[in-house]
């Protein structure tokens, strides 16, 4: 017999946990699990704290993505919420429609597709480092992390270099959706979306006439049993690529370098052994992931492990807790890029049907940037103090990361 989740005696915790130290976080999880094996109550719903149960919730298809509910949770009125909703996006669709979109675009997001951009990734990073390397200091966010992903996304979509600045501005404004201030940010988000839509419609028409070796041409050509993406769906996919592929990479690269400043011996090791880059990326995403959790909503009454979640209940799988679960990870508090790859993956890319579609691209970007930075910025150390973004930011990381390094 199941128990309604609202009737459980659960630990009360804050939803934003990003600014806690690891000791504080472990104490919170311990206190929560003393009352329930995997659940705690938060101001908006329920946090899922165990790795197995975070995966279980993410793979339960009746728990839908809560992305479409961000405007409602932010307190927008019905008219503004409708304005934000716009057309369906692969980031928030469910069921057969999500499966259809995913099947059509998946061939364009393979490891092979990401690999063809690796030389360009190295070119971009080297160009950024060239601008400051002789100084012996940099502010990594402004000098590398912020500008790095945009040229990659533009190259991926087939947009010319002359338009990199436009894409950077659109990305900055579109990503305001995750900054927990939608009431004030909505006009800028809507204007950026309208401008990007107009640009992408023109680029789609051009690619239909003259295909190239880029993601947009691949998505236009994608077909399954005679089914193709419509023009609106192509525009929506391009927006999803820009939103999902920009801030995550920026912040994860910054989080990773910040971790390495506390493990300078491993930074030196990565410079000498660039083949460690794939393990370094997975370990860094486990140890300090830029996406700290996600949100799901029960699309109907759901029973999971003897707990009944009524329709409309919000649940929040915690990637922080999952990635430090002692039942899964040996010595989870130890950062070590030489550890053997575990059978269980880190959860920063998510799990289930909404697993990050661009995971291979993100991995490639980080795998190319990190050993190059380690080689060109030896003896790296924080030059002052790291400033972190506000804890309520959905995609989180350092706001300023001043570094000094040797010759």
C-alpha positions in Angstrom: 0.0 0.0 0.0 1.4 3.4 -1.0 1.7 6.5 1.2 0.8 10.0 -0.2 4.0 12.0 -0.4 2.4 14.8 1.4 1.8 12.7 4.4 5.4 11.6 4.8 7.5 13.0 7.7 10.3 14.5 5.6 13.4 16.7 6.2 12.7 20.3 5.2 15.4 21.7 2.9 16.1 24.7 0.6 15.8 24.2 -3.1 19.0 26.1 -3.9 21.9 24.2 -2.4 24.8 25.5 -4.6 26.6 27.6 -2.0 26.8 24.9 0.6 30.2 23.4 1.3 30.6 19.7 0.7 30.5 19.0 4.5 27.3 21.1 4.9 25.8 19.3 1.9 26.7 15.9 3.3 25.1 16.8 6.7 21.9 17.9 4.9 21.7 14.7 2.9 22.4 12.6 6.0 19.7 14.4 8.0 17.2 14.0 5.1 18.0 10.3 4.7 17.6 9.7 8.4 13.9 10.4 7.8 13.5 8.9 4.3 15.8 6.9 2.1 15.6 9.3 -0.9 13.2 12.1 -0.4 13.2 15.6 1.3 10.6 18.4 1.1 11.5 21.8 -0.4 9.5 25.0 -0.9 8.2 23.9 -4.4 7.9 20.1 -4.0 10.2 17.3 -3.2 14.0 16.7 -3.7 15.2 13.3 -4.8 18.6 12.6 -3.1 19.7 9.1 -4.0 21.4 8.3 -7.3 19.2 5.2 -8.1 16.1 7.2 -7.4 17.1 10.2 -9.3 17.7 7.9 -12.3 14.4 6.2 -11.5 12.4 9.4 -11.6 14.2 10.7 -14.7 13.4 7.4 -16.5 9.7 7.3 -15.4 8.0 8.8 -18.5 5.0 9.9 -16.5 7.2 12.4 -14.8 7.4 15.1 -17.4 9.9 17.9 -17.9 8.9 21.0 -15.8 10.7 23.4 -18.2 7.4 24.6 -19.5 6.3 25.5 -15.9 9.3 27.9 -15.3 7.2 31.0 -16.1 4.4 29.8 -13.8 6.8 29.0 -10.9 8.4 32.5 -11.5 5.0 34.1 -10.8 4.2 35.4 -14.3 0.5 36.0 -15.1 -1.4 33.8 -17.6 -0.8 36.1 -20.6 2.9 36.3 -20.0 3.1 32.6 -19.4 1.4 32.0 -22.8 3.8 34.4 -24.4 6.8 32.5 -23.0 5.4 29.1 -24.0 5.6 29.8 -27.7 6.0 26.8 -30.0 6.8 23.3 -28.6 10.5 22.6 -28.0 12.3 19.3 -27.8 13.4 20.5 -24.3 9.9 20.3 -23.0 7.8 18.1 -25.3 6.8 14.6 -24.1 5.5 11.3 -25.3 5.2 10.4 -29.0 6.0 14.0 -30.1 9.2 14.0 -28.2 10.2 10.6 -29.5 9.5 11.7 -33.0 11.7 14.8 -32.7 14.4 12.9 -31.0 14.5 10.2 -33.7 14.7 12.7 -36.5 17.5 14.8 -35.1 19.6 12.1 -33.2 21.7 11.3 -36.3 22.9 14.9 -36.4 24.2 14.7 -32.8 26.5 11.7 -33.0 30.1 11.5 -31.7 31.2 11.5 -35.3 29.4 14.8 -35.9 31.0 16.3 -32.8 34.4 15.0 -33.8 34.5 16.9 -37.1 34.5 20.2 -35.1 37.4 19.3 -32.9 40.1 21.0 -35.0 38.0 24.2 -35.0 37.5 23.9 -31.2 41.3 23.9 -30.8 41.7 26.8 -33.2 39.2 28.9 -31.2 40.7 28.1 -27.8 44.3 28.8 -29.1 43.1 32.1 -30.5 41.6 33.2 -27.2 44.7 32.2 -25.2 47.0 34.0 -27.7 45.4 37.3 -26.7 46.6 37.1 -23.0 49.1 34.3 -22.6 52.2 36.7 -22.5 50.7 38.6 -19.6 50.8 35.7 -17.2 47.3 36.5 -15.9 43.8 36.4 -17.2 40.2 36.5 -16.1 39.1 33.1 -17.4 35.4 33.8 -17.7 35.7 36.9 -19.9 38.8 35.8 -21.7 37.9 32.1 -22.5 34.7 30.7 -21.1 32.2 33.3 -22.3 33.5 33.6 -25.9 34.4 29.9 -26.5 31.0 28.2 -27.2 29.5 30.8 -29.6 31.9 30.2 -32.5 31.3 26.4 -32.1 27.5 26.8 -32.2 27.7 29.1 -35.2 30.1 26.7 -37.0 27.7 23.8 -36.1 24.7 25.6 -37.5 26.6 27.0 -40.4 26.3 30.7 -39.4 29.1 33.0 -40.7 31.8 34.5 -38.5 30.4 38.0 -39.1 27.3 36.9 -37.0 29.1 35.5 -34.0 28.4 38.7 -32.0 24.6 38.5 -32.8 24.4 34.9 -31.6 26.3 35.8 -28.4 23.8 38.6 -27.7 20.8 36.3 -28.4 22.2 33.6 -26.2 22.8 36.0 -23.3 19.2 37.2 -23.5 17.5 33.8 -24.1 19.4 32.3 -21.2 17.8 34.9 -18.8 15.0 32.3 -18.5 17.1 30.5 -16.0 18.1 33.5 -13.9 14.9 33.5 -11.7 13.8 37.0 -12.7 11.4 36.4 -15.5 9.1 39.3 -14.6 11.8 41.7 -15.5 13.6 39.7 -18.2 10.6 38.6 -20.3 10.9 41.6 -22.8 14.5 40.8 -23.6 13.9 37.1 -23.9 11.0 37.6 -26.3 12.9 40.1 -28.4 15.9 37.8 -28.7 13.6 34.9 -29.6 11.9 36.9 -32.4 15.2 38.1 -33.8 16.7 34.6 -33.8 13.6 33.2 -35.4 13.8 35.6 -38.3 17.5 34.9 -38.8 17.1 31.1 -38.7 14.1 31.1 -41.1 16.3 32.9 -43.7 19.2 30.6 -43.0 16.9 27.5 -43.3 15.7 28.7 -46.7 19.3 29.2 -47.8 20.3 25.7 -46.7 17.3 24.1 -48.5 18.6 25.7 -51.7 22.3 25.0 -51.0 23.0 22.3 -48.4 26.4 22.3 -46.6 28.2 20.0 -44.1 26.6 21.5 -41.0 23.9 20.6 -38.4 21.2 22.7 -40.1 21.6 20.9 -43.4 21.7 17.5 -41.6 18.4 18.4 -39.8 16.8 19.5 -43.0 17.8 16.2 -44.6 16.7 14.1 -41.7 13.9 11.7 -42.5 12.2 8.7 -41.0 9.5 6.9 -43.0 8.8 10.0 -45.0 8.6 12.2 -41.9 10.6 15.4 -41.8 11.0 18.4 -39.5 8.8 21.4 -40.4 10.2 24.9 -40.7 9.0 25.8 -37.3 10.5 22.7 -35.8 13.9 23.5 -37.4 13.8 27.0 -35.9 12.9 25.5 -32.5 15.7 23.0 -32.7 18.2 25.8 -33.6 17.0 27.8 -30.6 17.3 24.7 -28.3 20.9 24.2 -29.6 21.8 27.8 -28.8 20.2 27.7 -25.4 21.4 24.3 -24.3 24.8 24.5 -25.9 26.1 27.8 -24.7 25.8 28.5 -21.0 26.3 24.9 -20.0 29.6 24.7 -21.8 30.7 28.1 -20.5 29.9 27.3 -16.9 31.1 23.7 -16.9 34.5 24.8 -18.3 34.8 27.5 -15.6 33.7 25.0 -12.8 36.3 22.5 -14.1 39.2 24.9 -14.1 38.1 26.2 -10.7 38.4 22.6 -9.4 41.8 22.2 -11.0 43.1 25.2 -9.1 42.7 23.1 -6.0 44.4 20.1 -7.6 47.4 21.7 -9.4 49.3 18.4 -9.6 46.5 17.0 -11.7 46.5 20.1 -13.9 50.1 19.5 -14.7 49.4 15.8 -15.3 46.7 16.7 -17.8 49.1 18.9 -19.7 51.6 16.0 -19.9 48.9 13.4 -20.6 46.2 14.9 -22.8 44.7 11.3 -23.2 43.3 11.8 -19.7 40.9 14.5 -21.0 37.9 12.2 -21.4 38.2 11.0 -17.8 39.0 14.5 -16.5 35.7 15.8 -18.1 33.6 13.1 -16.5 35.2 13.4 -13.1 34.9 17.2 -13.1 31.2 17.0 -14.2 30.6 14.6 -11.3 32.6 16.6 -8.8 31.3 20.1 -9.7 28.6 20.1 -12.3 27.2 23.3 -13.7 23.7 21.8 -13.8 23.0 20.9 -10.2 19.6 19.3 -10.6 16.4 19.3 -12.7 12.7 19.4 -12.2 9.9 17.1 -13.2 6.1 17.2 -12.7 3.8 14.2 -12.2 1.6 14.1 -15.3 -0.8 11.8 -13.5 -0.9 10.1 -10.1 2.3 8.1 -9.9 3.3 5.4 -7.4 7.1 5.0 -7.0 8.6 2.7 -4.4 5.6 2.8 -2.2 5.1 6.6 -2.4 2.2 8.2 -4.2 2.9 11.4 -6.1 -0.4 13.1 -7.0 -0.8 14.7 -10.4 0.9 18.1 -10.5 3.5 17.3 -7.9 6.9 18.8 -8.6 10.0 16.6 -7.9 13.6 17.8 -8.2 16.2 15.1 -8.8 19.4 16.4 -7.2 22.5 15.8 -9.4 24.7 17.0 -6.6 23.4 14.3 -4.2 23.4 11.6 -6.9 27.0 12.4 -8.0 28.2 12.1 -4.4 26.2 9.1 -3.4 28.4 6.8 -1.4 26.4 3.8 -2.6 27.7 4.4 -6.1 31.0 6.3 -5.8 34.1 5.1 -4.0 35.5 8.1 -2.1 33.1 10.6 -3.7 34.9 13.6 -2.0 38.1 12.8 -3.8 38.8 14.4 -7.2 41.0 12.2 -9.3 41.2 12.2 -13.1 43.1 8.9 -13.1 40.4 6.8 -11.6 39.0 4.1 -13.7 35.7 4.9 -15.5 32.9 3.7 -13.3 30.0 1.6 -14.6 27.6 4.2 -13.4 27.7 7.6 -15.3 27.7 11.0 -13.6 24.2 12.5 -13.8 25.1 16.1 -14.9 23.9 15.3 -18.4 20.7 13.9 -17.0 19.1 10.5 -17.7 16.0 9.1 -19.5 14.3 10.6 -22.6 15.5 14.1 -21.8 19.2 13.0 -21.5 21.2 15.9 -23.0 21.0 15.6 -26.8 24.2 17.6 -27.2 26.3 15.6 -24.7 28.8 14.4 -27.3 29.3 18.0 -28.5 29.8 19.3 -24.9 32.2 16.5 -24.1 34.2 17.3 -27.2 34.4 21.0 -26.4 35.7 20.3 -22.9 38.0 17.5 -23.9 39.7 19.8 -26.5 39.8 22.9 -24.3 41.1 21.4 -21.0 44.5 19.8 -22.0 45.2 22.8 -24.3 44.6 25.2 -21.4 46.6 23.0 -19.0 49.6 23.0 -21.4 49.5 26.8 -22.2 48.7 28.0 -18.6 51.1 26.0 -16.4 51.4 26.4 -12.6 47.9 27.9 -12.6 46.6 29.5 -9.4 43.7 31.8 -8.4 44.9 35.4 -8.6 42.6 36.9 -5.9 39.2 35.4 -5.3 36.7 33.4 -7.3 33.2 35.0 -7.4 30.3 32.6 -7.9 27.0 33.3 -9.6 23.9 33.7 -7.4 22.7 30.3 -6.0 19.3 30.6 -7.7 20.8 30.5 -11.2 19.7 27.3 -13.0 23.0 27.0 -14.8 25.6 27.9 -12.3 29.4 28.5 -12.1 32.0 31.2 -11.4 31.1 34.7 -12.3 34.8 35.8 -12.1 37.8 33.5 -12.1 41.1 35.5 -12.1 44.1 33.4 -12.7 47.9 33.7 -12.8 50.2 31.2 -14.5 53.8 30.6 -15.3 55.7 30.7 -18.5 
